[in-house]
């Protein structure tokens, strides 16, 4: 008996002409409730009574690896297999709800049953170690009404895929992803997958406008994902010996709002890139709309777009060039990021631009910056930003000590996270770490993760206010246990 006893099923049967039912129907909710009792209350906690109550006396279980069993044999195997050693091994099943289909079964006009088809993800915990993704399998359950009670009568488990050979996830099925996005009302999703220090996959789903599919080179406004680009401009200059990360910036620029405050003499590039300036996120959030200090520089953490704009003005004063020019020379041109820019101009291909939407499907007005904003509104594509992240993973253009500085904890943020220089840092249980940054504006939800030591990465771009709701499943699928630890840090 395998330790991982996966309960998934299908029954070859002729479906009725009624077809698949909608997710908001009473029958759909009823079947999912029974499913939850069977697995969340039964399988995941080894509550055998749940199986005894929900399985029909005529229950038959067909498994593509463990043959056929009736109710008595099935319960015996559960008790003496999966549930025999809960302190050393545990398995948890998670339904991929967006893939679940329910078909009613009728005899004449009388409902007598339902067929449930879908996919399950399985996770396992061995000897107290952190839970890990184990694999997936497909299923169909046949539920029938017996004396007014729903009972599981037939099931067959098949197409088991381990973590290394997982072909049944919706994320390996473009049509399934498109349906998933429609259910979550995400107009456009851009995905970039980095493996072995190379951009391996670029995928863009959804529509650029109603009725027209989004191209692979869709242009997104990525909001605060602008900041890592600005940070890398500064860090590459530091690596070239042309900029001092700890030099006070008042030598090049001082904002008039704080010119008379002695704390203005303490602002450095290091404090800006790690959000320790003491500035608010934006000055317009203050009652008087003026820049001010919330605390002494270097004495705390406060995420600040103002800090990055402060750095832009200092750089532009010193080099007599715009941030757009500096980024082009140091990053965009060398990396062939041909669709990336801080400013709006006539070269923007509006036929490829992902418009921003609110959660009601209404379009926001497009931001068209004529002056670079060091903290916000970068226009780019999955391919371009993926090239940038690959260069960061590989330390391109950075001196060794600068790379180590960038990936070192500069200041604690929250939930066990830290800011380095330009990126937030997640520390994992095995000693590894991920660099990350997100972006959120009206009609923009974006986030990226890179793991320098394993040379992995994930880019997620969406163009809707609540696009963040698709992050978790993407993280778990593409980053596995590291993705799970990121989710745990964010939700604890």
C-alpha positions as CSV (number, residue, x, y, z in Angstrom):
1,X,0.0,0.0,0.0
2,X,1.6,3.3,-1.1
3,X,1.9,5.9,1.6
4,X,0.3,8.4,-0.7
5,X,-3.1,6.9,-1.3
6,X,-4.7,9.3,-3.8
7,X,-8.5,9.3,-4.1
8,X,-9.4,10.4,-7.6
9,X,-12.0,9.0,-9.9
10,X,-13.8,8.8,-13.2
11,X,-16.6,6.5,-14.5
12,X,-17.2,6.0,-18.2
13,X,-20.9,6.8,-18.5
14,X,-23.2,8.6,-20.9
15,X,-23.9,12.1,-19.7
16,X,-27.4,13.4,-19.8
17,X,-28.4,16.1,-22.2
18,X,-28.6,18.7,-19.4
19,X,-24.8,19.4,-19.6
20,X,-22.5,20.9,-17.1
21,X,-24.1,23.1,-14.5
22,X,-23.1,26.6,-13.4
23,X,-21.0,27.2,-10.3
24,X,-23.7,29.2,-8.6
25,X,-26.3,26.5,-8.6
26,X,-27.5,24.6,-5.6
27,X,-26.5,21.2,-7.0
28,X,-22.9,22.4,-7.7
29,X,-22.6,23.8,-4.1
30,X,-24.1,20.6,-2.7
31,X,-21.6,18.3,-4.5
32,X,-18.7,20.5,-3.5
33,X,-19.8,20.4,0.1
34,X,-19.9,16.6,0.0
35,X,-16.5,16.6,-1.6
36,X,-15.2,18.9,1.2
37,X,-16.5,16.6,3.9
38,X,-15.0,13.6,2.2
39,X,-11.5,15.1,1.8
40,X,-11.1,18.1,4.1
41,X,-12.8,16.3,7.0
42,X,-12.0,12.7,6.0
43,X,-8.8,12.3,3.9
44,X,-6.9,15.2,5.2
45,X,-7.5,14.4,8.9
46,X,-8.0,10.6,8.7
47,X,-11.6,10.9,10.1
48,X,-12.7,7.5,8.9
49,X,-16.3,8.2,10.0
50,X,-16.6,10.7,7.1
51,X,-15.9,7.9,4.6
52,X,-18.2,5.5,6.3
53,X,-21.1,8.0,6.2
54,X,-20.5,9.3,2.7
55,X,-19.6,6.0,0.8
56,X,-22.5,3.9,-0.5
57,X,-22.7,0.3,0.6
58,X,-22.3,-0.5,-3.1
59,X,-19.3,1.8,-3.5
60,X,-16.6,0.7,-6.0
61,X,-13.2,2.3,-6.3
62,X,-11.1,1.9,-9.5
63,X,-7.5,3.0,-9.2
64,X,-5.0,3.0,-12.1
65,X,-2.2,1.7,-9.9
66,X,-4.0,-0.2,-7.0
67,X,-6.7,-2.2,-8.9
68,X,-10.4,-2.3,-7.7
69,X,-11.8,-2.3,-4.2
70,X,-15.2,-2.2,-2.6
71,X,-16.2,-0.2,0.5
72,X,-14.8,-2.7,3.1
73,X,-11.5,-3.1,1.3
74,X,-11.2,0.6,0.7
75,X,-11.7,1.5,4.3
76,X,-9.3,-1.2,5.4
77,X,-6.6,0.2,3.1
78,X,-7.2,3.8,4.3
79,X,-6.9,2.8,8.0
80,X,-3.9,0.6,7.6
81,X,-2.1,2.6,4.9
82,X,-2.5,6.4,4.8
83,X,-3.7,6.7,8.4
84,X,-1.4,4.2,10.0
85,X,1.5,6.5,10.8
86,X,0.2,10.1,11.0
87,X,3.2,11.2,13.0
88,X,5.7,10.2,10.3
89,X,3.7,10.8,7.2
90,X,0.7,12.9,6.2
91,X,-1.0,13.6,2.9
92,X,-3.2,16.5,2.1
93,X,-5.5,16.8,-0.8
94,X,-6.5,20.2,-2.4
95,X,-9.3,20.4,-5.0
96,X,-8.5,22.5,-8.1
97,X,-11.9,24.1,-7.8
98,X,-11.7,26.1,-11.1
99,X,-11.3,22.7,-13.0
100,X,-14.3,21.1,-11.3
101,X,-17.2,20.2,-13.5
102,X,-20.6,18.9,-12.3
103,X,-23.1,17.1,-14.5
104,X,-26.6,16.2,-13.2
105,X,-28.1,12.7,-13.8
106,X,-31.8,12.5,-14.4
107,X,-34.3,9.7,-14.8
108,X,-37.1,11.4,-16.7
109,X,-37.5,14.7,-14.8
110,X,-36.2,13.2,-11.5
111,X,-32.7,14.0,-10.4
112,X,-31.0,10.9,-9.1
113,X,-27.3,11.7,-9.1
114,X,-24.4,13.8,-10.4
115,X,-21.0,13.3,-11.9
116,X,-18.1,15.3,-10.6
117,X,-15.0,15.6,-12.8
118,X,-11.8,17.5,-12.0
119,X,-8.2,17.6,-10.8
120,X,-6.7,17.2,-7.3
121,X,-3.3,18.5,-6.0
122,X,-1.6,16.5,-3.3
123,X,0.9,17.6,-0.7
124,X,2.9,15.4,1.7
125,X,4.7,15.9,5.0
126,X,7.3,13.3,5.9
127,X,8.9,13.0,9.3
128,X,8.0,16.5,10.4
129,X,9.7,18.2,7.5
130,X,8.0,21.1,5.6
131,X,5.0,20.1,3.5
132,X,5.8,19.6,-0.2
133,X,3.8,19.4,-3.4
134,X,3.6,15.7,-4.3
135,X,1.6,15.6,-7.5
136,X,-1.8,15.6,-9.2
137,X,-4.3,13.2,-10.5
138,X,-7.6,13.4,-12.5
139,X,-10.9,12.2,-11.1
140,X,-14.6,11.8,-11.7
141,X,-17.0,10.9,-8.8
142,X,-20.5,9.5,-9.3
143,X,-22.8,10.7,-6.5
144,X,-26.3,9.2,-6.1
145,X,-29.2,10.0,-3.9
146,X,-30.0,7.1,-1.6
147,X,-33.1,7.6,0.6
148,X,-32.7,11.4,0.1
149,X,-28.9,11.3,1.1
150,X,-26.0,11.9,-1.2
151,X,-23.7,8.9,-1.4
152,X,-20.5,8.3,-3.4
153,X,-21.2,5.1,-5.4
154,X,-18.5,4.9,-8.1
155,X,-15.0,6.4,-8.5
156,X,-11.9,5.8,-10.5
157,X,-8.5,7.4,-9.8
158,X,-6.2,7.9,-12.8
159,X,-3.4,9.8,-14.6
160,X,-1.3,10.3,-11.5
161,X,1.5,12.7,-12.1
162,X,4.4,13.2,-9.7
163,X,6.0,16.6,-9.1
164,X,8.6,15.8,-11.7
165,X,6.2,14.6,-14.3
166,X,3.1,16.7,-13.7
167,X,1.1,17.2,-16.9
168,X,-2.4,17.6,-15.5
169,X,-2.2,21.0,-14.0
170,X,-4.3,23.8,-15.5
171,X,-1.1,25.7,-15.9
172,X,0.0,23.2,-18.6
173,X,-3.2,23.7,-20.5
174,X,-3.6,27.1,-22.2
175,X,-7.4,26.6,-22.7
176,X,-7.8,25.8,-19.0
177,X,-5.8,28.9,-18.0
178,X,-8.0,31.1,-20.3
179,X,-11.1,29.7,-18.6
180,X,-9.6,30.3,-15.1
181,X,-8.9,33.9,-16.0
182,X,-12.4,34.4,-17.2
183,X,-13.8,33.0,-13.9
184,X,-11.5,35.4,-12.0
185,X,-12.3,38.3,-14.3
186,X,-8.6,38.9,-15.2
187,X,-8.5,40.5,-18.7
188,X,-4.9,39.8,-19.4
189,X,-2.2,37.7,-17.7
190,X,1.5,37.8,-18.6
191,X,3.7,35.0,-17.3
192,X,7.5,34.6,-17.5
193,X,9.3,31.5,-16.3
194,X,13.0,31.6,-15.6
195,X,14.9,28.3,-15.2
196,X,18.7,27.7,-15.0
197,X,19.3,31.4,-15.3
198,X,17.5,31.7,-18.6
199,X,14.0,33.0,-19.6
200,X,12.5,29.7,-20.7
201,X,8.8,30.6,-21.2
202,X,6.8,33.7,-22.1
203,X,3.1,33.3,-22.0
204,X,0.4,35.9,-22.3
205,X,-3.3,35.0,-21.9
206,X,-6.6,36.8,-22.3
207,X,-7.5,39.7,-24.5
208,X,-5.8,43.0,-25.4
209,X,-9.3,44.4,-26.2
210,X,-12.6,42.7,-26.4
211,X,-12.5,39.9,-29.0
212,X,-8.7,40.2,-29.8
213,X,-6.2,37.9,-28.1
214,X,-3.3,39.5,-26.2
215,X,0.0,39.0,-28.1
216,X,3.1,37.4,-26.5
217,X,4.7,40.9,-26.5
218,X,1.8,42.7,-24.8
219,X,3.0,46.0,-23.2
220,X,2.1,46.3,-19.5
221,X,2.3,49.3,-17.1
222,X,4.0,47.5,-14.2
223,X,3.7,50.2,-11.6
224,X,6.3,49.8,-8.8
225,X,8.3,47.2,-10.7
226,X,9.8,50.4,-12.0
227,X,11.9,50.7,-8.8
228,X,14.2,47.7,-9.4
229,X,15.1,49.1,-12.8
230,X,16.0,52.5,-11.1
231,X,17.9,50.6,-8.4
232,X,19.9,48.7,-10.9
233,X,20.8,52.0,-12.8
234,X,22.3,53.2,-9.5
235,X,24.0,49.9,-8.6
236,X,25.6,49.6,-12.0
237,X,27.0,53.1,-11.6
238,X,28.3,52.1,-8.2
239,X,29.9,49.0,-9.7
240,X,31.6,51.2,-12.4
241,X,33.0,53.4,-9.6
242,X,30.9,56.3,-10.8
243,X,28.5,56.6,-7.9
244,X,29.0,56.2,-4.1
245,X,26.1,54.3,-2.5
246,X,26.8,55.9,0.9
247,X,27.5,59.5,-0.3
248,X,25.0,62.1,1.0
249,X,22.8,63.2,-2.0
250,X,22.6,66.8,-0.9
251,X,25.8,67.4,-2.9
252,X,23.7,67.0,-6.0
253,X,20.1,67.7,-5.0
254,X,18.0,68.9,-2.0
255,X,14.3,69.1,-2.2
256,X,13.1,72.6,-1.3
257,X,10.5,71.2,1.1
258,X,13.2,69.8,3.4
259,X,16.1,72.2,2.6
260,X,16.0,73.7,6.1
261,X,15.8,70.3,7.9
262,X,19.3,69.0,8.8
263,X,18.1,65.5,8.2
264,X,18.3,66.2,4.5
265,X,22.1,65.9,4.8
266,X,21.7,62.2,5.7
267,X,19.9,60.9,2.7
268,X,22.0,58.4,0.7
269,X,21.4,56.0,-2.1
270,X,21.6,53.0,0.3
271,X,18.8,54.4,2.4
272,X,16.7,55.1,-0.6
273,X,17.0,51.7,-2.1
274,X,16.2,50.0,1.2
275,X,13.4,52.5,2.0
276,X,15.0,53.9,5.2
277,X,14.8,57.6,4.2
278,X,12.0,58.4,6.6
279,X,9.9,59.8,3.7
280,X,6.3,58.9,3.2
281,X,5.3,56.9,0.2
282,X,4.1,60.1,-1.6
283,X,4.1,63.7,-0.3
284,X,0.5,64.2,-1.6
285,X,-0.5,61.8,1.2
286,X,0.4,64.5,3.7
287,X,-2.2,67.1,4.7
288,X,0.0,70.0,3.4
289,X,1.2,68.0,0.3
290,X,4.8,68.7,1.1
291,X,7.7,66.3,1.6
292,X,8.6,65.6,5.2
293,X,10.3,63.1,7.4
294,X,8.3,60.5,9.4
295,X,11.5,59.5,11.3
296,X,15.2,60.1,11.2
297,X,16.9,58.6,8.1
298,X,18.2,55.1,8.8
299,X,16.1,54.6,11.9
300,X,13.2,52.6,10.5
301,X,11.4,51.3,7.4
302,X,8.8,53.1,5.3
303,X,8.2,52.2,1.7
304,X,8.7,55.3,-0.3
305,X,8.3,56.3,-3.9
306,X,9.4,59.8,-3.0
307,X,12.8,58.3,-2.1
308,X,13.3,57.0,-5.6
309,X,12.2,60.2,-7.2
310,X,14.8,62.0,-4.9
311,X,17.5,59.6,-6.3
312,X,16.4,60.3,-9.9
313,X,16.8,64.0,-9.5
314,X,20.2,63.6,-7.9
315,X,21.4,61.3,-10.7
316,X,20.0,63.6,-13.4
317,X,21.7,66.6,-11.8
318,X,25.1,64.9,-11.7
319,X,25.1,63.3,-15.1
320,X,23.1,66.0,-17.0
321,X,21.0,63.2,-18.5
322,X,17.4,62.0,-17.9
323,X,16.7,58.8,-16.1
324,X,15.4,57.4,-19.4
325,X,18.8,58.1,-21.0
326,X,20.7,56.6,-18.1
327,X,18.5,53.4,-18.1
328,X,18.8,53.1,-21.9
329,X,22.6,53.3,-21.7
330,X,23.1,51.0,-18.7
331,X,20.2,48.5,-19.0
332,X,17.7,48.8,-21.9
333,X,20.1,48.9,-24.8
334,X,22.7,46.3,-23.5
335,X,19.9,43.9,-22.6
336,X,17.9,44.6,-25.8
337,X,14.8,45.7,-23.8
338,X,13.3,47.4,-26.9
339,X,9.8,47.8,-25.5
340,X,10.8,49.2,-22.1
341,X,10.6,52.9,-21.2
342,X,9.8,55.3,-18.4
343,X,8.1,57.8,-20.6
344,X,5.2,57.8,-23.1
345,X,6.1,58.8,-26.6
346,X,5.0,58.2,-30.2
347,X,7.0,54.9,-30.2
348,X,4.6,53.2,-27.9
349,X,2.6,50.6,-29.9
350,X,-0.9,51.1,-28.5
351,X,-2.2,48.0,-30.4
352,X,-0.1,46.0,-27.9
353,X,-0.9,48.0,-24.7
354,X,-2.8,46.2,-21.9
355,X,-5.4,48.7,-20.7
356,X,-6.0,48.9,-16.9
357,X,-9.4,47.7,-15.6
358,X,-11.2,48.0,-12.2
359,X,-12.9,45.0,-10.7
360,X,-16.1,45.9,-12.4
361,X,-14.5,45.7,-15.9
362,X,-14.4,49.5,-16.4
363,X,-11.3,50.9,-18.1
364,X,-9.0,53.4,-16.4
365,X,-7.4,56.3,-18.3
366,X,-4.0,55.4,-19.5
367,X,-1.1,57.1,-17.7
368,X,1.2,58.9,-20.1
369,X,4.2,60.3,-18.3
370,X,6.3,62.8,-20.3
371,X,8.9,63.0,-17.5
372,X,10.4,59.7,-16.1
373,X,9.1,58.6,-12.7
374,X,11.7,56.6,-11.0
375,X,9.2,54.7,-8.8
376,X,6.2,54.1,-11.1
377,X,4.6,53.5,-14.5
378,X,7.4,51.7,-16.4
379,X,6.1,50.3,-19.7
380,X,7.6,46.9,-20.5
381,X,6.8,43.4,-21.6
382,X,7.3,39.9,-20.0
383,X,10.2,39.3,-22.4
384,X,11.9,42.6,-21.6
385,X,11.5,42.4,-17.8
386,X,12.5,38.7,-17.9
387,X,15.7,39.7,-19.6
388,X,16.3,42.2,-16.8
389,X,15.7,39.7,-14.0
390,X,18.0,37.1,-15.7
391,X,20.7,39.8,-15.7
392,X,20.1,40.3,-12.0
393,X,20.2,36.6,-11.2
394,X,23.5,36.3,-13.0
395,X,24.9,39.5,-11.4
396,X,25.6,41.1,-14.8
397,X,27.0,44.6,-14.6
398,X,27.5,44.3,-10.8
399,X,30.7,44.1,-8.8
400,X,30.8,41.1,-6.4
401,X,30.5,43.3,-3.3
402,X,27.6,45.3,-4.8
403,X,25.7,42.1,-5.6
404,X,26.3,40.8,-2.0
405,X,25.1,44.2,-0.7
406,X,22.0,44.0,-2.8
407,X,21.1,40.6,-1.5
408,X,21.8,41.3,2.1
409,X,19.2,42.3,4.7
410,X,19.3,46.1,5.0
411,X,16.2,46.5,7.1
412,X,13.3,44.3,8.4
413,X,9.9,45.1,6.8
414,X,7.2,42.8,8.2
415,X,6.2,39.2,8.5
416,X,9.8,38.1,8.5
417,X,10.7,39.8,5.3
418,X,13.5,42.3,4.6
419,X,14.5,44.9,2.1
420,X,17.9,44.6,0.4
421,X,18.9,47.2,-2.2
422,X,16.0,47.6,-4.6
423,X,14.4,44.2,-3.8
424,X,12.5,42.7,-0.9
425,X,14.0,39.5,0.4
426,X,12.3,36.3,1.5
427,X,14.4,33.9,3.6
428,X,13.6,30.2,3.3
429,X,13.9,27.3,5.8
430,X,16.8,25.7,3.9
431,X,18.9,28.9,4.0
432,X,18.1,30.0,0.4
433,X,16.3,33.2,-0.4
434,X,14.2,35.0,-3.1
435,X,14.4,38.6,-4.3
436,X,11.0,40.1,-5.0
437,X,9.1,43.2,-5.9
438,X,5.5,44.0,-6.7
439,X,3.6,46.7,-8.4
440,X,0.0,48.0,-7.6
441,X,-1.8,50.9,-9.2
442,X,-5.2,51.5,-10.7
443,X,-5.6,48.7,-13.1
444,X,-2.2,47.2,-12.3
445,X,-1.2,44.2,-10.2
446,X,2.3,42.8,-10.9
447,X,4.8,40.8,-9.0
448,X,8.2,39.1,-9.7
449,X,10.4,36.6,-7.8
450,X,13.9,35.4,-8.5
451,X,16.0,32.9,-6.6
452,X,19.6,33.6,-7.5
453,X,21.1,30.4,-6.0
454,X,18.9,28.1,-8.0
455,X,18.6,30.6,-10.9
456,X,14.8,30.3,-10.9
457,X,12.3,33.1,-11.5
458,X,8.6,33.9,-12.0
459,X,7.0,37.0,-13.5
460,X,3.2,37.7,-13.1
461,X,1.7,40.7,-14.8
462,X,-2.0,41.5,-14.7
463,X,-4.1,44.6,-15.7
464,X,-6.9,44.6,-13.2
465,X,-7.3,46.0,-9.6
466,X,-7.6,42.6,-8.0
467,X,-5.3,40.6,-10.2
468,X,-3.4,39.6,-7.1
469,X,-6.0,36.9,-6.5
470,X,-4.3,34.7,-9.1
471,X,-0.8,35.0,-7.5
472,X,-1.1,32.1,-5.0
473,X,-1.9,29.3,-7.4
474,X,0.8,30.5,-9.8
475,X,3.4,30.6,-7.0
476,X,2.6,27.2,-5.8
477,X,2.7,25.7,-9.2
478,X,5.9,27.3,-10.6
479,X,8.0,27.7,-7.4
480,X,6.8,24.6,-5.5
481,X,7.9,24.6,-1.8
482,X,9.5,28.0,-2.1
483,X,6.2,29.3,-3.4
484,X,4.4,27.8,-0.5
485,X,6.8,29.4,2.0
486,X,6.3,32.8,0.3
487,X,2.5,32.4,0.7
488,X,3.0,31.4,4.3
489,X,5.1,34.4,5.0
490,X,2.5,36.7,3.4
491,X,-0.4,35.2,5.2
492,X,0.9,34.6,8.7
